[in-house]
Amino acid sequence: MTENVEGARRSAVTISRRFYEPGDVLGALQEFYSNDTKMREGSSEEITEGKQANHERLESFLGSLKQFNSATLHSSAVGENVTMSEWTFDMVGGDGSPIIWNEVIRRQWKDGLVTDERYYNTTP
């Protein structure tokens, strides 16, 4: 189990750095997510299934922003085939309004790839 947890910890740090710090969200999705990955927002019942569908969803979201300023990782946790990370995102909306987004991202892993991701945010 220790080897699995350490591998998940390394993967979580790598994906977090690649996904947000340089802003290569779509590249990280292609590299670290399974073809049948699922994503959903917090309590939403709507699940986006498949790497391509999630690529399109994220591309649409990023395209709606005027600017992505920064992503700050506050904490992370690793369990058996699951990682969680707490973030603050600083962005500018398409209308020029500032967006400060606080979020916890839970990822489930299998064979070194994310198979399920869920976002829990505190920003309206």
MOLINDA-V817894 format. One record per pair of residues at least 6 apart in sequence whose C-alpha atoms are under 7 Angstrom apart, sorted by sequence separation. I is the first residue (numbers start at 1). J is the second residue. If there is no record, write none. Layout:
BEGIN
i->{I:I}
j->{J:J}
END
This chain:
BEGIN
i->{18:19:40:48:77:78:92:93:108:109:40:77:91:92:107:108:39:40:76:77:91:108:19:38:39:76:90:91:107:108:18:38:39:75:76:90:107:38:75:89:90:106:107:37:38:74:88:89:105:106:15:36:37:73:74:88:89:105:106:36:37:73:88:105:35:36:72:73:87:88:104:105:35:71:72:87:103:104:34:71:72:86:87:103:104:33:71:86:103:70:71:85:86:102:103:70:84:85:102:69:84:85:102:68:69:84:101:68:83:84:67:68:83:67:82:83:66:82:65:66:81:82:65:66:81:26:64:65:81:64:66:21:20:9:8:12:5:8:5:5:4:42:37:38:39:40:41:42:37:38:39:40:41:42:34:36:37:38:39:40:41:33:34:32:33:34:32:33}
j->{24:25:46:54:83:84:98:99:114:115:47:84:98:99:114:115:47:48:84:85:99:116:28:47:48:85:99:100:116:117:28:48:49:85:86:100:117:49:86:100:101:117:118:49:50:86:100:101:117:118:28:49:50:86:87:101:102:118:119:50:51:87:102:119:50:51:87:88:102:103:119:120:51:87:88:103:119:120:51:88:89:103:104:120:121:51:89:104:121:89:90:104:105:121:122:90:104:105:122:90:105:106:123:90:91:106:123:91:106:107:91:92:107:92:107:108:92:108:92:93:108:109:93:94:109:55:93:94:110:94:96:71:71:78:78:83:78:81:79:80:80:118:114:115:116:117:118:119:115:116:117:118:119:120:113:115:116:117:118:119:120:113:114:113:114:115:114:115}
END
